[in-house]
């Protein structure tokens, strides 16, 4: 056994453990995509080859799965945040999820859990409209329209939702 090689191997093993621990801590804090985790670990100063080994290990252990991440993220954004399909796909893209995978995640939610992205706007519009009740009609309509637009809904969807609420879509 070569004594000069032992510290390097020990150092690599220690570094590997700290990279793995750091990755686990990041995943424990919140779910992340593979690309997002890679980016964050590299940003923290971890070595690229070690990051790839850790990502492979986490994937093998099923602790890192982009398909599951996309489905969970889409579920959260559709049910809690009331984001549009377009907005969710855009945000997942920023997190390193390919557009086809993001679209599939949203479709799977509709099939498996009955969560429909197109119904999200009605729920969100109705909830927001109640908070705008104290304002005059034109101001309330303008603010509702702007709120829904910021959520990523297109003008046709917004007008339909406002009509369903009994509000004139003209702003």
Phi and psi restraints in degrees (value plus and minus 20) as a CYANA .aco file:
   2 UNK   PHI    -109.1   -69.1
   2 UNK   PSI      93.6   133.6
   3 UNK   PHI     -84.4   -44.4
   3 UNK   PSI     -47.0    -7.0
   4 UNK   PHI     -92.9   -52.9
   4 UNK   PSI     -42.0    -2.0
   5 UNK   PHI    -107.2   -67.2
   5 UNK   PSI     -43.2    -3.2
   6 UNK   PHI     -80.4   -40.4
   6 UNK   PSI     -66.5   -26.5
   7 UNK   PHI     -81.9   -41.9
   7 UNK   PSI     -55.9   -15.9
   8 UNK   PHI     -85.5   -45.5
   8 UNK   PSI     -64.5   -24.5
   9 UNK   PHI     -83.9   -43.9
   9 UNK   PSI     -62.1   -22.1
  10 UNK   PHI     -85.0   -45.0
  10 UNK   PSI     -61.6   -21.6
  11 UNK   PHI     -83.3   -43.3
  11 UNK   PSI     -62.7   -22.7
  12 UNK   PHI     -83.1   -43.1
  12 UNK   PSI     -62.0   -22.0
  13 UNK   PHI     -84.8   -44.8
  13 UNK   PSI     -61.9   -21.9
  14 UNK   PHI     -84.3   -44.3
  14 UNK   PSI     -63.7   -23.7
  15 UNK   PHI     -82.9   -42.9
  15 UNK   PSI     -61.8   -21.8
  16 UNK   PHI     -81.1   -41.1
  16 UNK   PSI     -63.1   -23.1
  17 UNK   PHI     -84.5   -44.5
  17 UNK   PSI     -62.7   -22.7
  18 UNK   PHI     -88.9   -48.9
  18 UNK   PSI     -57.0   -17.0
  19 UNK   PHI     -84.6   -44.6
  19 UNK   PSI     -63.9   -23.9
  20 UNK   PHI     -83.5   -43.5
  20 UNK   PSI     -65.6   -25.6
  21 UNK   PHI     -82.2   -42.2
  21 UNK   PSI     -61.9   -21.9
  22 UNK   PHI     -82.5   -42.5
  22 UNK   PSI     -62.8   -22.8
  23 UNK   PHI     -83.2   -43.2
  23 UNK   PSI     -63.5   -23.5
  24 UNK   PHI     -81.8   -41.8
  24 UNK   PSI     -61.3   -21.3
  25 UNK   PHI     -82.4   -42.4
  25 UNK   PSI     -60.9   -20.9
  26 UNK   PHI     -84.5   -44.5
  26 UNK   PSI     -61.8   -21.8
  27 UNK   PHI     -90.8   -50.8
  27 UNK   PSI     -50.5   -10.5
  28 UNK   PHI     -90.0   -50.0
  28 UNK   PSI     -52.8   -12.8
  29 UNK   PHI     -87.7   -47.7
  29 UNK   PSI     -66.6   -26.6
  30 UNK   PHI    -184.9  -144.9
  30 UNK   PSI     136.2   176.2
  31 UNK   PHI     -83.9   -43.9
  31 UNK   PSI     128.5   168.5
  32 UNK   PHI    -162.0  -122.0
  32 UNK   PSI     133.9   173.9
  33 UNK   PHI    -100.6   -60.6
  33 UNK   PSI     145.9   185.9
  34 UNK   PHI     -79.2   -39.2
  34 UNK   PSI     -67.2   -27.2
  35 UNK   PHI     -83.7   -43.7
  35 UNK   PSI     -60.0   -20.0
  36 UNK   PHI     -85.6   -45.6
  36 UNK   PSI     -63.7   -23.7
  37 UNK   PHI     -84.0   -44.0
  37 UNK   PSI     -63.0   -23.0
  38 UNK   PHI     -78.9   -38.9
  38 UNK   PSI     -68.6   -28.6
  39 UNK   PHI     -79.4   -39.4
  39 UNK   PSI     -64.4   -24.4
  40 UNK   PHI     -88.1   -48.1
  40 UNK   PSI     -60.7   -20.7
  41 UNK   PHI     -85.3   -45.3
  41 UNK   PSI     -60.9   -20.9
  42 UNK   PHI     -85.7   -45.7
  42 UNK   PSI     -57.6   -17.6
  43 UNK   PHI     -84.0   -44.0
  43 UNK   PSI     -52.6   -12.6
  44 UNK   PHI     -97.8   -57.8
  44 UNK   PSI     -23.3    16.7
  45 UNK   PHI      77.6   117.6
  45 UNK   PSI     -10.4    29.6
  46 UNK   PHI     -93.1   -53.1
  46 UNK   PSI     130.9   170.9
  47 UNK   PHI     -96.5   -56.5
  47 UNK   PSI     121.1   161.1
  48 UNK   PHI     -77.6   -37.6
  48 UNK   PSI     -63.9   -23.9
  49 UNK   PHI     -85.2   -45.2
  49 UNK   PSI     -56.1   -16.1
  50 UNK   PHI     -90.5   -50.5
  50 UNK   PSI     -58.3   -18.3
  51 UNK   PHI     -80.6   -40.6
  51 UNK   PSI     -64.2   -24.2
  52 UNK   PHI     -84.2   -44.2
  52 UNK   PSI     -59.0   -19.0
  53 UNK   PHI     -83.7   -43.7
  53 UNK   PSI     -63.1   -23.1
  54 UNK   PHI     -85.4   -45.4
  54 UNK   PSI     -62.7   -22.7
  55 UNK   PHI     -82.6   -42.6
  55 UNK   PSI     -62.5   -22.5
  56 UNK   PHI     -81.5   -41.5
  56 UNK   PSI     -61.8   -21.8
  57 UNK   PHI     -85.0   -45.0
  57 UNK   PSI     -64.6   -24.6
  58 UNK   PHI     -85.3   -45.3
  58 UNK   PSI     -57.2   -17.2
  59 UNK   PHI     -86.5   -46.5
  59 UNK   PSI     -63.8   -23.8
  60 UNK   PHI     -81.7   -41.7
  60 UNK   PSI     -56.6   -16.6
  61 UNK   PHI    -101.3   -61.3
  61 UNK   PSI     -21.5    18.5
  62 UNK   PHI      43.6    83.6
  62 UNK   PSI       8.5    48.5
  63 UNK   PHI    -112.9   -72.9
  63 UNK   PSI     -32.2     7.8
  64 UNK   PHI    -153.6  -113.6
  64 UNK   PSI      93.9   133.9
  65 UNK   PHI    -167.4  -127.4
  65 UNK   PSI      92.9   132.9
  66 UNK   PHI     -84.5   -44.5
  66 UNK   PSI     -54.9   -14.9
  67 UNK   PHI     -84.8   -44.8
  67 UNK   PSI     -66.7   -26.7
  68 UNK   PHI     -84.6   -44.6
  68 UNK   PSI     -61.5   -21.5
  69 UNK   PHI     -79.8   -39.8
  69 UNK   PSI     -66.8   -26.8
  70 UNK   PHI     -81.3   -41.3
  70 UNK   PSI     -62.9   -22.9
  71 UNK   PHI     -84.6   -44.6
  71 UNK   PSI     -64.6   -24.6
  72 UNK   PHI     -86.0   -46.0
  72 UNK   PSI     -61.4   -21.4
  73 UNK   PHI     -84.1   -44.1
  73 UNK   PSI     -64.9   -24.9
  74 UNK   PHI     -83.4   -43.4
  74 UNK   PSI     -62.0   -22.0
  75 UNK   PHI     -79.1   -39.1
  75 UNK   PSI     -67.2   -27.2
  76 UNK   PHI     -80.7   -40.7
  76 UNK   PSI     -67.8   -27.8
  77 UNK   PHI     -88.6   -48.6
  77 UNK   PSI     -53.4   -13.4
  78 UNK   PHI     -95.2   -55.2
  78 UNK   PSI     -62.7   -22.7
  79 UNK   PHI    -105.7   -65.7
  79 UNK   PSI     -63.5   -23.5
  80 UNK   PHI    -112.9   -72.9
  80 UNK   PSI     -69.3   -29.3
  81 UNK   PHI    -106.2   -66.2
  81 UNK   PSI     -41.3    -1.3
  82 UNK   PHI      48.4    88.4
  82 UNK   PSI      16.1    56.1
  83 UNK   PHI    -101.3   -61.3
  83 UNK   PSI     138.0   178.0
  84 UNK   PHI    -100.8   -60.8
  84 UNK   PSI     143.9   183.9
  85 UNK   PHI     -77.2   -37.2
  85 UNK   PSI     -65.6   -25.6
  86 UNK   PHI     -78.2   -38.2
  86 UNK   PSI     -66.2   -26.2
  87 UNK   PHI     -83.7   -43.7
  87 UNK   PSI     -61.4   -21.4
  88 UNK   PHI     -84.6   -44.6
  88 UNK   PSI     -64.5   -24.5
  89 UNK   PHI     -82.8   -42.8
  89 UNK   PSI     -60.6   -20.6
  90 UNK   PHI     -83.8   -43.8
  90 UNK   PSI     -65.7   -25.7
  91 UNK   PHI     -86.6   -46.6
  91 UNK   PSI     -60.5   -20.5
  92 UNK   PHI     -84.1   -44.1
  92 UNK   PSI     -55.7   -15.7
  93 UNK   PHI     -80.7   -40.7
  93 UNK   PSI     -59.8   -19.8
  94 UNK   PHI     -86.5   -46.5
  94 UNK   PSI     -43.8    -3.8
  95 UNK   PHI    -112.8   -72.8
  95 UNK   PSI     -13.4    26.6
  96 UNK   PHI      72.7   112.7
  96 UNK   PSI      -7.6    32.4
  97 UNK   PHI    -115.5   -75.5
  97 UNK   PSI     107.0   147.0
  98 UNK   PHI     -85.2   -45.2
  98 UNK   PSI     129.5   169.5
  99 UNK   PHI     -76.0   -36.0
  99 UNK   PSI     -65.5   -25.5
 100 UNK   PHI     -80.0   -40.0
 100 UNK   PSI     -58.3   -18.3
 101 UNK   PHI     -87.6   -47.6
 101 UNK   PSI     -59.3   -19.3
 102 UNK   PHI     -85.6   -45.6
 102 UNK   PSI     -64.6   -24.6
 103 UNK   PHI     -82.7   -42.7
 103 UNK   PSI     -60.8   -20.8
 104 UNK   PHI     -83.9   -43.9
 104 UNK   PSI     -59.6   -19.6
 105 UNK   PHI     -81.5   -41.5
 105 UNK   PSI     -62.0   -22.0
 106 UNK   PHI     -87.8   -47.8
 106 UNK   PSI     -62.4   -22.4
 107 UNK   PHI     -84.2   -44.2
 107 UNK   PSI     -60.3   -20.3
 108 UNK   PHI     -82.9   -42.9
 108 UNK   PSI     -53.5   -13.5
 109 UNK   PHI     -84.2   -44.2
 109 UNK   PSI     -59.3   -19.3
 110 UNK   PHI     -86.5   -46.5
 110 UNK   PSI     -64.6   -24.6
 111 UNK   PHI     -91.9   -51.9
 111 UNK   PSI     -66.8   -26.8
 112 UNK   PHI    -102.8   -62.8
 112 UNK   PSI     -56.7   -16.7
 113 UNK   PHI    -140.6  -100.6
 113 UNK   PSI     -23.3    16.7
 114 UNK   PHI      53.8    93.8
 114 UNK   PSI      -2.8    37.2
 115 UNK   PHI    -108.9   -68.9
 115 UNK   PSI      94.8   134.8
 116 UNK   PHI    -128.2   -88.2
 116 UNK   PSI     105.3   145.3
 117 UNK   PHI     -83.2   -43.2
 117 UNK   PSI     -52.5   -12.5
 118 UNK   PHI     -92.5   -52.5
 118 UNK   PSI     -43.6    -3.6
 119 UNK   PHI    -101.8   -61.8
 119 UNK   PSI     -34.0     6.0
 120 UNK   PHI     -81.2   -41.2
 120 UNK   PSI     -60.0   -20.0
 121 UNK   PHI     -84.2   -44.2
 121 UNK   PSI     -58.5   -18.5
 122 UNK   PHI     -82.3   -42.3
 122 UNK   PSI     -66.1   -26.1
 123 UNK   PHI     -82.7   -42.7
 123 UNK   PSI     -66.0   -26.0
 124 UNK   PHI     -87.0   -47.0
 124 UNK   PSI     -62.2   -22.2
 125 UNK   PHI     -83.7   -43.7
 125 UNK   PSI     -63.1   -23.1
 126 UNK   PHI     -83.3   -43.3
 126 UNK   PSI     -63.5   -23.5
 127 UNK   PHI     -83.7   -43.7
 127 UNK   PSI     -65.0   -25.0
 128 UNK   PHI     -87.8   -47.8
 128 UNK   PSI     -57.2   -17.2
 129 UNK   PHI     -79.6   -39.6
 129 UNK   PSI     -57.3   -17.3
 130 UNK   PHI     -82.9   -42.9
 130 UNK   PSI     -54.6   -14.6
 131 UNK   PHI     -96.2   -56.2
 131 UNK   PSI     -36.2     3.8
 132 UNK   PHI    -118.5   -78.5
 132 UNK   PSI     -15.4    24.6
 133 UNK   PHI     -79.3   -39.3
 133 UNK   PSI     -50.5   -10.5
 134 UNK   PHI     -97.0   -57.0
 134 UNK   PSI     -32.6     7.4
 135 UNK   PHI    -107.8   -67.8
 135 UNK   PSI     139.9   179.9
 136 UNK   PHI     -86.2   -46.2
 136 UNK   PSI     138.5   178.5
 137 UNK   PHI     -74.2   -34.2
 137 UNK   PSI     -68.9   -28.9
 138 UNK   PHI     -85.8   -45.8
 138 UNK   PSI     -63.0   -23.0
 139 UNK   PHI     -83.8   -43.8
 139 UNK   PSI     -63.2   -23.2
 140 UNK   PHI     -82.8   -42.8
 140 UNK   PSI     -64.4   -24.4
 141 UNK   PHI     -82.6   -42.6
 141 UNK   PSI     -63.1   -23.1
 142 UNK   PHI     -82.2   -42.2
 142 UNK   PSI     -64.3   -24.3
 143 UNK   PHI     -88.9   -48.9
 143 UNK   PSI     -57.7   -17.7
 144 UNK   PHI     -84.3   -44.3
 144 UNK   PSI     -65.0   -25.0
 145 UNK   PHI     -79.1   -39.1
 145 UNK   PSI     -67.5   -27.5
 146 UNK   PHI     -84.1   -44.1
 146 UNK   PSI     -61.0   -21.0
 147 UNK   PHI     -79.5   -39.5
 147 UNK   PSI     -68.0   -28.0
 148 UNK   PHI     -87.7   -47.7
 148 UNK   PSI     -55.6   -15.6
 149 UNK   PHI     -84.7   -44.7
 149 UNK   PSI     -59.5   -19.5
 150 UNK   PHI     -86.2   -46.2
 150 UNK   PSI     -45.1    -5.1
 151 UNK   PHI     -98.6   -58.6
 151 UNK   PSI     -25.8    14.2
 152 UNK   PHI      77.2   117.2
 152 UNK   PSI     -11.1    28.9
 153 UNK   PHI    -100.1   -60.1
 153 UNK   PSI     126.3   166.3
 154 UNK   PHI    -103.8   -63.8
 154 UNK   PSI     142.8   182.8
 155 UNK   PHI     -76.1   -36.1
 155 UNK   PSI     -57.7   -17.7
 156 UNK   PHI     -85.2   -45.2
 156 UNK   PSI     -62.3   -22.3
 157 UNK   PHI     -83.6   -43.6
 157 UNK   PSI     -59.9   -19.9
 158 UNK   PHI     -85.8   -45.8
 158 UNK   PSI     -66.3   -26.3
 159 UNK   PHI     -81.3   -41.3
 159 UNK   PSI     -61.0   -21.0
 160 UNK   PHI     -83.8   -43.8
 160 UNK   PSI     -61.7   -21.7
 161 UNK   PHI     -86.6   -46.6
 161 UNK   PSI     -60.0   -20.0
 162 UNK   PHI     -87.9   -47.9
 162 UNK   PSI     -57.2   -17.2
 163 UNK   PHI     -84.6   -44.6
 163 UNK   PSI     -60.3   -20.3
 164 UNK   PHI     -81.7   -41.7
 164 UNK   PSI     -50.7   -10.7
 165 UNK   PHI    -100.3   -60.3
 165 UNK   PSI     -28.2    11.8
 166 UNK   PHI      65.4   105.4
 166 UNK   PSI      -0.9    39.1
 167 UNK   PHI    -127.2   -87.2
 167 UNK   PSI     120.4   160.4
 168 UNK   PHI     -86.4   -46.4
 168 UNK   PSI     110.0   150.0
 169 UNK   PHI     -97.9   -57.9
 169 UNK   PSI     -27.8    12.2
 170 UNK   PHI     -92.2   -52.2
 170 UNK   PSI     108.8   148.8
